Amino acid sequence: MSSPAVSMETLREWLQAGKPLTLLDVRPSEQRNEWVVPGSLHVDAYEALKAGDPLAMSQVHLPFESPVVTICALGRMSAVAAQQLRDRGYQALSLVGGMKAWSLAWNAAELSWSNGSAQVIQVRRTGKGCLSYIVGNRDRAAVIDASVAPEVYLDLVGRAGWKITDVLDTHVHADHLSRSRLLATLCGATLRLPEQRRVSYRFADIRDGETIQVGDARLTAIHTPGHTPESTCYLLDGKVLLTGDTLFLAGVGRPDLEATADGTRLRAELLHASLQKILALPAETLVLPGHAGHPAAFDGVPLYARLAEVREQVQSLQLPISDFVTWILGRIPPTPPNHHQIVQLNEQGLLPEGDPTDLEAGANRCAVS
């Protein structure tokens, strides 16, 4: 290989195509707790590389048959690691921009389900764990919780022969910048948000119980306050529930972002009631969450579960309201980096000038489990 580096987009394409690779993360161990490239190996060589140790990678033994891509936070120490590996005969490249650049990487998977009135494509922003959705039927499509570049959705929809008629958000996001307004503008779709007065731009209200037609398919809004006051789930043809950040496959939404202590407690109580509303749906309902607890692999396998399985996995769903509130208030994780700035931009419907990863870098922290 002639190039000593590889871009995020090229690496994403290689992984999507199943190209044989060895991914080697050289960051400190604590940085891998929640934010990794799927399938990557790890060697804690960062401090040695930073100190200029020429033998930092000397004990690393990898297959010579396939290229090695080294990874760090920003792409600096991984470049040093790649050079040391090349000196030993490996085909080694460094990921340009490191994990910061990787936060924009994505892959997609199609959901197979028995109803058949609509197709659902899960778009996974694997660098952050964000999950967005395209629901298509006949020649129409709706996009829910757009979190990657609009061109991604336009390309996927174009391949399927659909036209985006509706773009929806489940709530005002705090961990990533919504691309929904921009996407709706680019394709002339109706921008729909749950009824609220938080955002300062024009949109079409979605009220509890309202139905949106997508070809022959129907998306019905279910107001589920708790994570945020306006949080809303969308039920597709009575069988598939897109839950946003209200319910995950292994946890529930945090109630504290942009809230006071008293407000957090109130939201926790509202969340309990919302979750009971969800649990009243048929046990066979498929749950499609707005985030994943781990990076989505490039395997084409969608992340979802039957409601019965989620009920069994998420033990807090069985708690009475007082115990649930005590439980969730005692387990709230650290707040997402830069969430105040992200919320402000999402309320204004704006994207920052320059590189959005300056604000969005890092894994999402919307779940309590």
N, C-alpha and C positions, 0 to 999 in steps of 0.2 A: 504494500500500500504506500502510495506516495505522500498522502496527506497525514500529518501528525495529529489532526483534530477532526472531530465530527460534530455537526450541528445537532441541535435538539430535533429539528424536523427530519433530518436524515436518519438519525437513530430511531425515531418514532416509526419511520417508514420501514426500516430494516426489521424492527420487532414485529410490526404488522404483517410483514411478508414472511416471517419465520426464519430469517437469515441466521445461520449459526454464529453465535457471539458468546463471548465471556464478558460479563459486566462486573467490574471490580470497583467497589466503593472504598475509598481510602480515608473517609472522614472519621473523626472520633466516634467511639461506640455510642455515646449518648445522643448523637445527632441522627442515629438511625432508628430511634424509638418509634417514630410515627411517620417518617417521611423517607421513602426509598424508591428506587427504580425496581419494578417487579423483576424477580429472578436474579437480582444482583448478589454477588458474593461480597464478603467484607474482610478487609485487613485494616487494623487500626494503625495506620502508618503516618497519619497527618503530622504529628509533632516531630517525628524523625525527618520527614520531608521538609517541613518548615525550618528545621534546624540545619538543613543542608547536608544531612547524612547521606553519603553516596551509596551506602549499603541498605538504605531504608526498605528497598524492595527485594533484597537478596534472598530472603527466605520464602518468597512467594513462588509457588510452583503451579503452573496452569497448563492446559493443553496448548500445544503449538499449532494445532490444525486450524483454529478459527481466530479471527481478530479479537483483541482485548480492548474494551472501552473502559478507561479509568474515569472515576467520578468523584468530585468533591463538592463543596458548597458553591464555589464561584468559578471553578475551572482553572485555578492557579496551581495548587499543589497536585492536582490530577495530571497537569501537563508535565510536571517534574516526574511524577510516578511513571507516566507513559514513556518518557525518555529513558528512564532507568530500565524499563522492561524492553524497550527497543534495543538498548545496548546489550541485552542478553539474548536477542534474537527473536523476540516476540513481535507480532504485528500489532502494535499498541497505538491507540489513539486516545486523546483526551476529549471529554464532552465539553464543548464550548459553553461557557456560562454556568456550568455545573448544575446543581439542583435548583438554583434560582431560575435558570432557563427552562429546566425540565418541568417547572410548575405549570407551563402552558401545554404540555404534551397530552395527547388524548388518544383514545381508541373507541371503537363502537362494537355493539353486540345487538343482535335482533332477538326479541322475545317471541317464543312460540307459545301460543295459548289456544284453547279450544274454541273460543267464540268465533274467531275468524272474520269479524266485521271490520277489524282494523289491524294494521301492522304497527308495532312499537319498536323503535330503535332507541337503545340506551347509549347515549354519548357520554363516555367516562373521561373526565379530566383527571387522568390517573396521577398526575403530579400533585394534585390537591385532594383527591378523593371526591370531587364534585360529580354528581350524576345529573344529567339533563336528558330530556326525552323528546323524540319526534313521534307523534301519533299521526298516521296517514291512512286515508281510505279514499278509494276512487282516485280523483285527481287533486285532492285537498290534503293539507297537513297542518297540524298545530305543533308548536315548539314550546316546551315547558322548562323554565329555569335555565335559559341559555347562559352558559358560563365560559364558553370558548369563542373563538373568532366567528363572526357571522358567516364567513365563507365556508366554514366546516358544515354548518347546517344547510346552506344553500347547495353545496356540492352533494351531500347525501340525499337531500330532497330531489334534486335534479336527476340523480341516477335512478330514483324510484319513480320518476314521472309525475311528481306531485308539485303543487304550488302552495306555499305557506300562506294561509289565510288568517291565522290567529297566532299570536305570541303571548304566552302567559307566564307570570311568576307566581309562585306559591306564597311569597311574602317578600318583604324588603330584606335583602341579604346583608349579613355582617362579615362574612368570611371571604367573599369574592365579589368582584365587580360584575354586576349584571350586564350582559350584552343584549338583553331583550329589547330595550328601546331602539338601539342601533339596528338590530336585526329587523324589527318591524318597519323602521324607516326605509331600509334598503330594499325590502321586498313589498312594501305597500300593504302590509298586513295590519289587522286590528290589534293594538296593544291592550291587553287586559290584565288588570291587577285586582286583588281583593279590595273590596270597599274600605277606604281609609282616607285620612287627610295628611298622611306623612309626606308623600311625594309632591313635588312642586310643578310637575309637567302634566300634560293632558293624557288621559288614558280612559278606557272603558271599564266601568265598575263591574266586578263579578260579585254577586250577592249569594248568600247561602241558599242552596237549592236551585240556583240558576243552571240551565243546561246550554252548552255550546255544541253546535252541530259541526262535525268534521266529516264531510261526505255522509255516509250512512251511520257513522259512529257518533256517540254522544258522550261528552264530558260534563259531569255534574259536579258543581262546587259544593263542598262540605266545609263550612267554617269551623276551624279547629284552633281557637286561640290558645296561647300558652307559651310557645317558643317566642312568638311575637303576638301582639293583639290581633293582627289581621291575618295570621297564618290560615291557609286554606288548602285542603286536599282536593284532588280531582278524581272522581270515580268514572272509569271508562266502561261504558256499557254494563254497569252493575257488577263487574267481575274483576277489574284491575284498579287498584288504588294507588295513585301517585301522591305520596305523603309529604313531600318537601322535607322540612326539618322537624316535623311533629313526631314521627315514628320512624325508627331505623330498624334494621334487621337484628341488631343486638343492643339497642338502647333507645332512649327517648331524647327529645330536643331539650336543650338547656333553656331555662326561663329568665336568665339574668341580664342578657345583653341589652344595654341602653335602658336599664331599669334601676330604680332605687331598691333598697333592701325590702321595704314594704311592697313595692311593686313586684319584686321577684317572687315574694311569697304568694301574692295574689295570682300572678301568672302560673305558678306551680299548681295552685288550686284549679285554675282554668284548664291547665294542661291535663290534669287528672280527668276532668269531665270530658275533655275532647277525646282522650284515649278510650274512655268508656264508650263514647259514641262510635269510634272506629271498631272497637271490639264487638259491637252489636251487629256488625256486618257478617255475612256468611263466612264460615271458617275457611272455605275454599278460595276466598278473595285473595288475589295475588297482590303483594305489597311491593311497590317500587319506590324506594327511598330517594331522598335528594342528596344523600352522601353515603360513601362507603367508609368502613372503619379501617380499610387497608387499601393500598394502591391496586387498582383493577388491572389484572394481567391482560396481556395481548392474546387472549385465548378465544375471543368471540362468544364467551359464555356470559349471559346477562346475570346481574346480581339481583336476586329477588327471592321471595319465600311466600308460602301460603300463610295467611293470617294465623291459622292454628299453630304453625311452626314458630311464628314470631311470638305468639302468646306464651308458648312453652319456653322459648329462649330468653325472653325479657321478663325476668321474675318480678320486676317492680310493677308490672301491669296487674298483678294479683293483689296489690296492697290497697287497703282502704285509704281514703283521702288523707287523713292525718299522718299515717305512717308514710305514705307516698311523699308528702311534702317534706317531712323530716329527712327521708332518704335522699331526695333529690338535692335539697339544700346542703346536705353534707357531702355531696359528691361532685359538685360543679367544678369542672377543670379550669385551668388557666384560660384567660380570655384570648381570643385570636389576635395575633399581631395586627396593629393598625386598624382595629375594627371601627373605631370612631370615624376615621377618615373614609373608610370604605362605606359605612352607613351614610355619611353625609353625601358622598358622590352618588350613591344609589338613590337617595331621596331627591337629588337634583337631576338624576338621569344622565349623569356625565361620566366620561372616562377621562383619566388623567392624561396630560400631555406626556409623550415619551413612553418609557417602558412600564407597563402596568405591573410587572413582577416586583418592582420596588415596593409596592403595597401588598401584593398578594402572596409573596413567598412564604412557604411553610404549609404544613398540613392544616386541614380544617379541624376545628374544635367545637363543633356544634352539638355533639352527642354527650349524654350522660349515661353511663352504663355501669 
